[in-house]
Amino acid sequence: MMSATQSQTLVSRLKALQCHFTWDLDLSRSLLLRCRDNLLDIGTVNGNRWLGHIYNLRGFIQYKLGFSEDAQSFFNKAKQAFCSIGNADEGPWLVVNYGNLAWLHHHLGDQAESEAYLSKIDTLIKKYPSPSQEELHPETYAEKAYALMTVIGDKTLAVDNFQRAMEMQPGIREWNTSHALALMSASMHSSTGLEDDILEKMRIAQEQDPENLYLAAHYLDQRAQRGERIEAEARELATKVLRSPVSSYSGLKPLLWVYRKYISVDEAIDLAEEALKNHPDERHLKRCVTLCYKWKIIFCRESHPEKSMIDRAIPLLEEVIALYPDSSLMKKIDLAKIYALSHDGQAKAAQKYQELLERDLELADKQMLYNKYAIYLYFQKHNINVNISIRYHMKAAAIPYQSFFRKNSIKVLEKIRDRRRNSLCGEIIDFLANLQEP
């Protein structure tokens, strides 16, 4: 039995570690489930240099979801993957892994095992010191960057950590590629677009990592945004993607976006369907196909989408929802939208929305649903629905969580306020005046 002083000392040492338990990855349950599904779809293809990082992150997520045994299994798999890739039984890449295991055993009440892993970390750090005494080991920076890049929206910290790792240990191709992708992601929503120096970093990264089709698809997209003709290259890349092992990082999804924007949605559908035909049991590919049908049916300008397309999309969406039971809220909303656009699906659409509104959702998900439902009601074109739509935009805006959906609802309400034609205008004016920022 540890004394109170010993226990306090152990906790202090644990808090000083660099691992997933100390990196402020305190995600909501819905985000944890979404991240878990995304990591599952990456797959465990042999030769994946990020396999150890993936297993470490999956272990942490399983712990946060309450599955401690699964967490330990994944942490053990992470160690095996790191040692296999590093071709050695130990190395600095194990510092984060041992930190995770030290925390896990502490939470499980096995303080002796937790202490044992702390000792292993001390031994590793002495045996494999960082190139700079003032810095962490580059392997630690790289793993932290990977975790930040994978689980949170703000990629700035991921960029900084990749940059530190590369400066201390240049020449690691995977770090360079991920750094370029993190830079792109961090700049994606900038009002000025992607800076030329970031595009140049992407070009260099692709030159050094020509087999990375995920990077190649994003690089094509960025070049096309600058007015380059990339159709022939996109079709050539599609051939390579179709021959690659199935993974969410195979490049298919970003390539489908390229097809949608610069070639045609119909060809995007054909490409996704061909990939699914080659691998009919892969859930990620089914998800990609439903994304393409969403573009065609929900975002097309035709007032009445083809019945055959709706008949294909609805059962496939229902299958995808079943395959992603913990992270398919957006797909459920898409299904309701498609029912609303079908010839006789209005009652079914209303039922689907009602089922979602009755669910106990986290605030961010609830906000998104309120915004989407408000938009759906508005386009029903009935006066009573317009006022109910306004009420749901107000519900979305009132939730103190900053997101695209909140901004959109506020923007809609401001337009209605400025036009001063709606019977709820006075209420909207008071609501917006008293609205608090998150």
FENVENUR-V216151 format. One line per field, one symbol per residue. phi: phi as a letter, one per 20 degrees, with the letter a starting at -180 (. if undefined). A space follows every 10 residues. Layout:
BEGIN
phi: ???
END
This chain:
BEGIN
phi: .effffffff fffffefdaf fddleeefff ffffffffff ffncfgnffd ffffffffff ffffendfff gfffffffgf fffffflbfb rffegfffff fffffffene ffffffffff fgfffffcff gcfecffgff gffffffffe dcffefffgf fffffffebf negfffffff ffgfffefef fenfffffff fffffffecf eefffgfffg gffffenfec gffffffgff ffeeffafdf offfffffff eccaffffgf ffffffffcf deffffffff fffggfeeef effcffffff feffffffff gffcfdbcgf fffgffffgf effcdfffff fffffffefe dfgffffgfg fffffgfgff mdgfffffgf gfffffffff cfbgffgfff ffffffgffl defegfffgf fffdfeff
END
